Amino acid sequence: MAHLKRKGGRPAHEPSLTDRRLVEVLTAEGLSQIEIGRMLAVSPKTLRLHYREELDRGSARLEAALAVHLFRIANGKSAIALKAITFLLRARFGWSPYLPPQSPRS
């Protein structure tokens, strides 16, 4: 009874290489899983089940592109540069001005 045959409903989703590449590219462009799922006519749950690696790679590409852009902005000397640095420290490295300073480890 370990393997029961499917009864009714939609056929099982079979990802194609084109779909896999599309999911990675769209994730890297910042589209949500709901939007990508609509394009492929699958639920977000099915998308995560069949395309986990592509979602992870696309997210990593998006994060890298955002980090590069923020570093470029933060390289300046304006108020925007300071905001970019602060945002990057908070979002990526968990920094908060309200945390007490950590003592150096010996």
C-alpha positions in Angstrom: 0.0 0.0 0.0 3.1 2.2 -0.2 2.5 3.3 -3.7 -1.1 4.2 -4.5 -2.1 5.1 -8.1 -3.3 8.6 -8.6 -7.1 8.9 -9.1 -8.5 11.7 -11.1 -7.3 15.3 -10.8 -4.7 16.9 -12.9 -1.9 14.9 -14.4 1.5 15.1 -12.6 3.6 18.0 -13.5 6.7 17.2 -15.6 9.2 20.1 -15.7 10.9 20.6 -19.1 14.4 22.1 -19.5 12.9 25.2 -20.9 10.6 25.6 -17.9 13.6 25.1 -15.5 15.6 27.8 -17.3 12.6 30.1 -17.3 12.0 29.7 -13.6 15.7 30.5 -12.8 15.7 33.6 -15.1 12.3 34.9 -13.8 13.4 34.4 -10.2 16.7 36.3 -10.9 14.6 39.1 -12.3 12.6 39.3 -9.0 9.3 37.8 -9.9 7.4 36.2 -7.0 6.7 32.4 -6.9 3.0 33.2 -7.3 3.7 35.1 -10.6 6.0 32.4 -11.9 3.5 29.7 -11.0 0.8 31.5 -12.9 3.0 31.6 -16.0 3.6 27.8 -15.8 0.1 27.0 -14.7 1.2 25.4 -11.4 0.6 26.2 -7.8 3.4 27.8 -5.7 3.7 24.5 -3.8 4.2 22.5 -7.0 6.7 25.2 -8.2 8.8 24.8 -5.0 8.5 21.0 -5.2 9.8 20.6 -8.8 12.0 23.7 -9.2 13.8 24.2 -5.8 17.3 24.3 -7.3 16.2 26.8 -10.0 14.5 29.0 -7.4 17.6 28.9 -5.2 20.0 29.7 -8.1 17.8 32.5 -9.3 17.5 34.0 -5.8 21.3 33.9 -5.4 21.7 35.7 -8.8 19.2 38.4 -7.7 21.0 38.8 -4.3 24.4 39.1 -6.0 23.1 41.7 -8.5 21.4 43.7 -5.7 24.6 43.6 -3.6 26.8 44.8 -6.5 24.3 47.7 -7.2 24.3 48.7 -3.5 28.1 48.6 -3.3 28.3 50.9 -6.3 25.8 53.3 -4.7 27.5 53.0 -1.3 30.8 54.0 -2.8 29.7 57.6 -3.2 29.7 60.4 -0.6 26.1 61.5 -0.6 23.3 60.8 1.9 22.0 58.1 -0.5 25.3 56.3 -0.2 25.0 56.3 3.6 21.4 55.0 3.3 22.6 52.3 0.9 25.4 51.2 3.3 23.0 51.1 6.3 20.4 49.1 4.3 23.1 46.6 3.1 24.5 46.2 6.7 21.0 45.6 8.1 19.6 43.4 5.3 22.6 41.2 4.6 24.6 41.2 7.8 22.0 41.6 10.5 23.4 44.8 11.8 21.4 47.0 14.1 22.4 50.3 15.7 20.4 49.2 18.8 22.4 46.1 19.6 25.1 46.4 22.2 28.7 46.2 20.9 30.1 42.7 21.1 33.3 42.2 23.1 36.3 41.0 21.0 36.8 37.2 21.1 40.1 36.0 22.5 
